[in-house]
């Protein structure tokens, strides 16, 4: 069994590994920079390996350090999760919840849920980031992800399907008046488009009906990696876009956007909550996932 001093060293190491400098790690831990440096040095001596590359400005993990970090972070997460599930606060969400979600959907749909929970449970603290591409929660120290689409990159995570949304292909009336309304999917090849941009590639649109559809690569006149920006581009009349219904519904209702090819574009996209596997799901994660599941069952994500 590791002595308490060694466990403290692991906490210092994991915190430092997630920081850019010893100074940042010291601020997060509430100790001096020299104390961080000495703790890391003792740990390296005990292990007999070098854990960090050090420069005058930054630190980065060595290959041995990366392997050790993966094991230590997972172990500390298990300990923290086990403690959270014990005692009087076992069924009350508290502590810091780190959650990452798509920009538009996160702001419009998920944030109101989180803000309501924070009002109900004042000991719950949020760290929220908005990212439209996939991030690994284990590597980034994130408790919960909300994501659209498939799970090809998330086989190592626990996933709960929250629901699905219809994908709507739409454009501003001014654009359609100037360029014409497409009547077939093939007509889209002649149109200007605004598409998502992930991993250096434009995001394909889904066409057809459920069970019989495929994908279509539009002309990708404008490639944007932010959902809000895609919608802004469509509202400005720059071209046609395809987005989940919840994000464009207000604009469809107001007439600022007009859907096209409704009969030929009847595809949906799944919405998932994702989190690192653990034997003890923390109350803060469980409450948020359960609330999102309840809202999805009530049609909030339709």
C-alpha positions as CSV (number, residue, x, y, z in Angstrom):
1,X,0.0,0.0,0.0
2,X,1.3,3.5,-0.9
3,X,2.0,5.8,2.0
4,X,0.0,9.1,2.3
5,X,2.9,11.1,1.0
6,X,3.0,9.0,-2.2
7,X,-0.7,9.6,-2.7
8,X,-0.2,13.3,-2.3
9,X,2.6,13.1,-4.8
10,X,0.2,11.5,-7.3
11,X,-2.3,14.3,-6.9
12,X,0.5,16.8,-7.5
13,X,1.7,14.9,-10.6
14,X,-1.8,14.6,-12.1
15,X,-2.5,18.3,-11.5
16,X,0.8,19.3,-13.0
17,X,0.3,17.1,-16.0
18,X,-2.9,19.0,-16.8
19,X,-1.2,22.4,-16.4
20,X,1.1,24.2,-18.8
21,X,3.6,25.2,-16.1
22,X,4.6,24.4,-12.5
23,X,3.3,27.9,-11.6
24,X,-0.2,27.0,-12.9
25,X,-0.1,23.7,-11.0
26,X,1.0,25.4,-7.8
27,X,-2.0,27.9,-8.1
28,X,-4.4,25.0,-8.6
29,X,-3.0,23.1,-5.6
30,X,-2.6,26.1,-3.3
31,X,1.1,25.5,-2.7
32,X,4.3,27.1,-3.8
33,X,6.0,26.5,-7.2
34,X,9.0,25.1,-5.5
35,X,6.9,22.6,-3.5
36,X,5.5,21.3,-6.8
37,X,8.9,21.0,-8.3
38,X,10.3,19.1,-5.3
39,X,7.3,16.8,-5.2
40,X,7.7,15.9,-8.9
41,X,11.5,15.4,-8.4
42,X,10.9,13.0,-5.5
43,X,8.4,11.1,-7.6
44,X,10.8,10.8,-10.5
45,X,13.5,9.6,-8.1
46,X,11.2,6.9,-6.6
47,X,10.1,5.7,-10.0
48,X,13.5,6.0,-11.6
49,X,12.2,7.7,-14.8
50,X,11.8,11.3,-16.0
51,X,8.1,12.3,-16.1
52,X,8.4,15.8,-17.7
53,X,10.3,17.6,-20.3
54,X,11.1,21.0,-18.8
55,X,11.8,24.3,-20.6
56,X,12.0,27.8,-19.2
57,X,8.4,28.4,-20.3
58,X,6.5,25.2,-20.4
59,X,6.4,21.6,-19.3
60,X,5.3,18.5,-21.2
61,X,5.0,14.8,-20.4
62,X,7.6,12.3,-21.5
63,X,6.5,9.0,-23.0
64,X,6.8,7.4,-19.5
65,X,5.0,10.4,-18.0
66,X,2.1,10.0,-20.4
67,X,1.7,6.3,-19.5
68,X,1.9,7.0,-15.8
69,X,-0.6,9.9,-16.1
70,X,-3.2,7.7,-17.7
71,X,-3.0,5.2,-14.9
72,X,-2.8,7.8,-12.1
73,X,-5.7,10.0,-13.4
74,X,-7.9,6.9,-13.7
75,X,-7.0,5.7,-10.2
76,X,-7.7,9.1,-8.6
77,X,-10.9,9.4,-10.5
78,X,-12.1,6.1,-9.0
79,X,-11.1,7.2,-5.5
80,X,-12.9,10.5,-5.9
81,X,-16.0,8.9,-7.4
82,X,-16.1,6.3,-4.6
83,X,-15.9,9.0,-1.9
84,X,-18.7,11.0,-3.7
85,X,-21.0,8.0,-3.5
86,X,-20.6,7.7,0.3
87,X,-22.0,9.6,3.2
88,X,-24.8,12.1,3.6
89,X,-24.1,13.8,0.2
90,X,-24.2,10.6,-1.8
91,X,-27.5,11.5,-3.5
92,X,-26.9,15.2,-3.9
93,X,-25.0,16.7,-6.8
94,X,-22.1,18.7,-5.5
95,X,-18.5,19.6,-6.4
96,X,-17.2,20.7,-9.8
97,X,-18.8,19.3,-12.9
98,X,-16.7,19.6,-16.0
99,X,-18.9,19.3,-19.0
100,X,-18.2,19.8,-22.7
101,X,-21.0,20.1,-25.4
102,X,-21.7,21.4,-28.9
103,X,-21.8,25.2,-29.0
104,X,-25.3,25.9,-30.3
105,X,-27.1,23.0,-28.7
106,X,-25.2,23.4,-25.5
107,X,-26.1,27.1,-25.1
108,X,-29.7,26.8,-26.2
109,X,-30.8,23.4,-24.7
110,X,-28.3,22.1,-22.1
111,X,-27.3,25.3,-20.3
112,X,-30.8,26.1,-19.1
113,X,-30.9,22.6,-17.5
114,X,-27.5,23.1,-15.8
115,X,-28.4,26.6,-14.6
116,X,-31.6,25.3,-13.0
117,X,-29.7,22.5,-11.3
118,X,-27.2,25.0,-9.9
119,X,-30.1,27.0,-8.4
120,X,-31.5,23.8,-6.9
121,X,-28.1,22.5,-5.7
122,X,-25.9,25.4,-4.7
123,X,-22.9,23.2,-4.0
124,X,-22.7,22.2,-7.6
125,X,-20.0,24.1,-9.5
126,X,-19.7,24.2,-13.3
127,X,-16.8,24.2,-15.7
128,X,-18.4,24.3,-19.1
129,X,-16.7,24.3,-22.5
130,X,-18.3,24.4,-25.9
131,X,-16.6,22.3,-28.6
132,X,-18.2,21.1,-31.8
133,X,-15.6,18.4,-32.5
134,X,-15.0,15.2,-30.4
135,X,-12.7,15.5,-27.4
136,X,-11.5,12.7,-25.2
137,X,-12.9,13.3,-21.7
138,X,-10.2,11.0,-20.1
139,X,-7.4,13.0,-21.6
140,X,-9.0,16.4,-21.0
141,X,-10.2,15.7,-17.5
142,X,-13.9,16.2,-18.4
143,X,-16.7,14.5,-16.5
144,X,-19.4,14.5,-19.1
145,X,-19.7,15.0,-22.9
146,X,-22.9,15.8,-24.9
147,X,-22.5,14.9,-28.6
148,X,-24.4,14.5,-31.8
149,X,-23.9,11.7,-34.2
150,X,-22.3,8.2,-34.0
151,X,-20.0,6.7,-31.4
152,X,-17.1,5.7,-33.7
153,X,-14.6,7.7,-31.5
154,X,-16.2,6.8,-28.2
155,X,-16.1,3.0,-27.9
156,X,-14.1,3.4,-24.7
157,X,-16.7,5.6,-23.0
158,X,-20.1,4.9,-21.4
159,X,-22.9,6.3,-23.6
160,X,-26.6,7.0,-23.0
161,X,-28.7,7.9,-25.9
162,X,-30.8,11.0,-25.0
163,X,-32.8,11.1,-28.1
164,X,-32.6,12.2,-31.7
165,X,-33.4,15.3,-33.8
166,X,-34.4,15.7,-37.4
167,X,-31.8,17.4,-39.5
168,X,-33.3,20.3,-41.4
169,X,-31.8,21.6,-44.7
170,X,-32.6,25.3,-45.0
171,X,-31.6,28.8,-46.2
172,X,-32.7,32.4,-46.0
173,X,-35.6,33.4,-48.2
174,X,-33.4,36.0,-49.8
175,X,-30.9,33.4,-50.9
176,X,-33.6,31.1,-52.3
177,X,-35.1,34.0,-54.2
178,X,-31.8,34.9,-55.7
179,X,-30.5,31.4,-56.5
180,X,-33.7,29.3,-56.8
181,X,-35.2,26.6,-54.6
182,X,-33.6,23.2,-55.1
183,X,-36.1,20.5,-56.1
184,X,-33.9,17.5,-55.9
185,X,-30.8,16.5,-53.9
186,X,-28.7,16.7,-57.0
187,X,-29.8,20.3,-57.4
188,X,-27.8,21.1,-54.3
189,X,-24.6,20.7,-56.3
190,X,-25.4,23.9,-58.0
191,X,-25.9,25.9,-54.8
192,X,-23.8,27.6,-52.3
193,X,-23.6,25.9,-49.0
194,X,-22.4,26.4,-45.4
195,X,-21.1,23.3,-43.8
196,X,-19.6,22.2,-40.6
197,X,-15.8,21.6,-40.5
198,X,-14.3,18.7,-38.5
199,X,-10.8,17.3,-38.5
200,X,-9.8,19.1,-41.6
201,X,-12.8,18.0,-43.6
202,X,-16.3,19.4,-44.4
203,X,-19.1,17.5,-42.7
204,X,-21.3,15.5,-45.1
205,X,-25.0,16.1,-45.1
206,X,-27.5,13.2,-44.5
207,X,-30.0,12.7,-47.3
208,X,-33.0,10.4,-47.9
209,X,-35.2,8.8,-45.3
210,X,-34.4,6.8,-42.3
211,X,-33.1,3.3,-43.2
212,X,-32.7,4.2,-46.8
213,X,-30.6,7.3,-46.8
214,X,-27.0,8.1,-47.5
215,X,-24.7,11.0,-47.3
216,X,-24.0,13.9,-49.6
217,X,-20.9,16.1,-49.8
218,X,-22.1,19.6,-50.6
219,X,-20.1,22.2,-52.4
220,X,-18.9,23.5,-49.1
221,X,-18.6,27.1,-50.2
222,X,-18.1,28.1,-46.5
223,X,-16.7,25.7,-44.0
224,X,-17.2,26.7,-40.3
225,X,-16.4,24.7,-37.2
226,X,-19.0,26.3,-35.0
227,X,-22.7,25.6,-35.2
228,X,-23.8,29.2,-34.3
229,X,-21.6,30.5,-37.1
230,X,-23.2,28.1,-39.6
231,X,-26.6,29.4,-38.7
232,X,-25.4,33.0,-38.8
233,X,-24.1,32.4,-42.3
234,X,-27.4,30.9,-43.4
235,X,-29.3,33.9,-41.9
236,X,-27.0,36.2,-43.8
237,X,-28.0,34.6,-47.1
238,X,-24.6,33.0,-47.8
239,X,-26.1,29.6,-48.7
240,X,-27.9,26.5,-47.7
241,X,-27.1,24.7,-44.4
242,X,-28.2,21.5,-42.6
243,X,-28.6,21.6,-38.8
244,X,-30.6,19.9,-36.1
245,X,-34.2,21.1,-35.7
246,X,-33.8,22.6,-32.2
247,X,-31.2,25.0,-33.4
248,X,-33.1,26.4,-36.4
249,X,-36.7,26.0,-35.2
250,X,-37.0,29.7,-34.0
251,X,-35.7,30.9,-37.3
252,X,-38.1,28.7,-39.3
253,X,-41.0,29.9,-37.2
254,X,-40.0,33.5,-37.7
255,X,-39.5,33.1,-41.4
256,X,-35.8,34.1,-41.3
257,X,-35.0,30.6,-42.6
258,X,-37.0,28.4,-45.0
259,X,-36.6,24.6,-45.2
260,X,-36.1,22.9,-48.5
261,X,-36.3,19.3,-49.8
262,X,-38.4,18.2,-46.8
263,X,-39.6,15.0,-48.5
264,X,-36.2,14.0,-49.6
265,X,-34.3,15.0,-46.4
266,X,-35.9,13.0,-43.6
267,X,-32.9,12.0,-41.6
268,X,-32.2,12.2,-37.9
269,X,-29.1,12.5,-35.7
270,X,-28.7,10.8,-32.3
271,X,-27.8,12.8,-29.2
272,X,-25.7,11.0,-26.6
273,X,-24.3,11.7,-23.1
274,X,-20.9,10.2,-22.7
275,X,-18.6,9.8,-19.7
276,X,-15.5,7.8,-18.7
277,X,-16.2,4.3,-17.4
278,X,-16.2,4.1,-13.6
279,X,-17.6,1.7,-11.0
280,X,-19.1,4.7,-9.1
281,X,-21.0,7.2,-11.2
282,X,-20.8,10.5,-9.3
283,X,-24.1,12.1,-8.2
284,X,-23.3,15.3,-10.1
285,X,-23.0,13.3,-13.4
286,X,-25.9,11.0,-12.7
287,X,-28.3,13.9,-11.9
288,X,-27.4,15.8,-15.0
289,X,-27.7,12.7,-17.2
290,X,-31.0,11.7,-15.6
291,X,-32.4,15.2,-16.0
292,X,-31.4,15.4,-19.7
293,X,-32.9,11.9,-20.2
294,X,-36.2,13.0,-18.6
295,X,-36.4,16.1,-20.7
296,X,-35.6,14.2,-23.9
297,X,-38.3,11.7,-23.1
298,X,-40.7,14.7,-22.8
299,X,-39.8,15.9,-26.2
300,X,-37.5,18.8,-25.3
301,X,-34.9,17.7,-27.9
302,X,-37.4,17.1,-30.7
